[in-house]
């Protein structure tokens, strides 16, 4: 089809059209208020399209075999690998350090709550039995008068030396509440100060004027206790009922303390609707 | 030589199975013995740490497992087609893929055993926890199913030559049995995996915490039948068939490149065509399966949806969108190159029912406008559509390819624009503004005019495929347009929000309706391209072995990219558990509980994909390359 065409003949019209399209998209999207990065992205799409259409009209590749084919295959894998690693590295990254700080705060509950830790540690009947055996052995050793290094003793295989958690004790309770709001990703569904999720949940800017601290606590740990007006019948965007499982009482107190400070009547935070009879 | 290779493979299968069973028996027996207080402590893997160690072996195991579950489905379909059409090429294809499968079957077992050992050494408490909750699966059903599958695979392979002719049906039945066991194995082991993402919760009436419910009340079946179990089963099943098809394409590409005779080239060209056909055919269902799977996560916990698509994992999905787009484009490119070597002697001028149906369906978007109560816009659209159609039909000679081109131009593209416009309208309606489609109206009008002109210019089938490429590129562009170029929404500040985010009036481009539209457009475009392709093959004379050599790189690219994407989505699924081993239930208190960045993930996924390809390439060479000259078509 294009056997007689030279590369320049294949490229020239496409290059012209692509250049015009790129320039138009760049200017047009800029006029429409797209940030620079999106303007570049649109131009990038056109450039990618240019490569695709050049490839379609490219002359047939001459066949080769033997070591040339082997080398070509290896080279091709190298190019694909470099392409994907570059793309993955080029795209924006989140900060693992920031995430780890949040995880440390959120897992305080599991590190320091002995009841929860115990319940986690003694899930299996077999392991509980083993723990009993160890305790019995300890008693025997104690009776025999041998000196024990209690730090080196592990119960049922669980290391007692968990990594230390980040200290949040110095924070004001409202500041702590802001961190809880962030750590538990409340911003993905709610907005405060115009920032946050896309209307999955109500805006919270005036929540402090509309609900009591007790009502808020109830709502967070029992989402069906009451609803924000207009959200009663939503089935898809239900508030998760997981918070009693993943949030500590201390976090709940701090979060509610923060929410109670939100008293901006200029924002239309929906009113609470309580089920009849409650 | 071949026999000895098979023998070694099957013997190593036996060995690893024996080791696995012994390990299971030992693990089950140790509490019963109760004679020791020695407890397995978590050990730290050098250089890479425990999480990366588990990641490496688990990912490799899943890649091999996906192939050995997907390939037999591919093989049995191929064998059945061979029997049905009396075409010996299908039987040869099935047998060659089974040869490679046999070697990779050993690798599945070996990496599986390795996985268990690494898990036990790195995370003994978690392993014990999982064994306690899924004992019937992990210690009984799964090993037994693996043994049964091995035995049936032996039977399937060794009875191949004996069960030919009238007995072919029996051999097929063994193949079906092999697949039934394989699929059951997949479903069974998916249960604990899915449970780790979506552990069963108590009903609202019971009012129990997750922990209390799982530990005291939930039955074994409740834990198995968790939210994401069945969607995961189907997603993996379809993914495995895709996988099998693309690996068959890879085998064909290697063998084609190293073929010395025209006969061999013709056969492996045909095999590449079949592999790509089945791979892409199954891939078309994957976006839907993925959507259902993701939707189940969303239903389970509404916070997972935004975390996945809009927050911390959004760039992983950006990458996924790019990868899927590349796969679709590579497949279309393969079709393009295939069409070039089809010699079609003449065009039919008969108007087929398909074309009439296509033309009628072109009016559907207009009906959509009426549904939205946009009467004037709906009427305008229909009149415009009729005018464009009339012009095209008048000038065009209604060749089959042009008819399909009309489908692409007048049905798919406008419907995509309409859905995107509707998404925008819905957004405005939610914000209390009047429902108007004004913003997209100029775009739609421009599209109509442009497409009408394109339609008039359609004189060759190549032009139709180019239009398909244009639509694929457009769909890709919509798919990969993010709400904001940021690693996590929480990282957006007042200063950066404006310079990194879509303008408010354009953010519908990043909403699900727009993404779904893009995915639907791409799927339908590929589907129609395939219809065009198969019709062209029937009407013309395909010159097997004469395909452009670059098509073989397209096949290799498809396999590499599909497997890379599989690794990426595995990271996403695991990362959805956040800092938990079992979501919201068993926390990961190790220093490795954070989410790996996309950059780190990309490096590791690439390394694992390359290792996998190295082993697969070796298996292909052992199974087929060394005996190539002995094989007769």
Interface residues (C-beta under 8 A of the other chain):
Chain A: X1 X32 X33 X34 X35 X36 X37 X38 X41 X42 X45 X48 X49 X52 X53 X55 X56 X58 X60 X61 X62 X63 X64 X65 X66 X69 X72 X73 X76 X77 X80 X81 X84 X85 X87 X88 X89 X91 X92 X93 X94 X95 X96 X98 X99 X100 X103 X106 X107 X110 X111 X119 X120 X123 X124 X125 X126 X127 X129 X130 X133 X134 X137 X154 X156 X157 X158 X159 X162 X163 X182 X185 X187 X188 X189 X195 X197 X198 X199 X200 X224 X236 X237 X238 X239 X240 X241 X242 X244 X245 X246
Chain B: X31 X34 X37 X39 X40 X41 X42 X124 X125 X128 X129 X132 X201 X204 X209 X210 X211 X215 X254 X257 X258 X259 X260 X298 X299 X301 X302 X303 X306 X307 X310 X311 X312 X315 X318 X319 X322 X323 X329 X333 X336 X340 X430 X462 X465 X466 X469 X470 X473 X476 X477 X481 X485 X486 X487 X488 X489 X490 X491 X492 X497 X498 X499 X500 X501 X502 X503 X505 X506 X548 X549 X550 X553 X556 X557 X560 X561 X564 X579 X584 X585 X586 X587 X589 X590 X591 X593 X594 X595 X596 X597 X598 X599 X601 X602 X603 X605 X606 X609 X610 X613
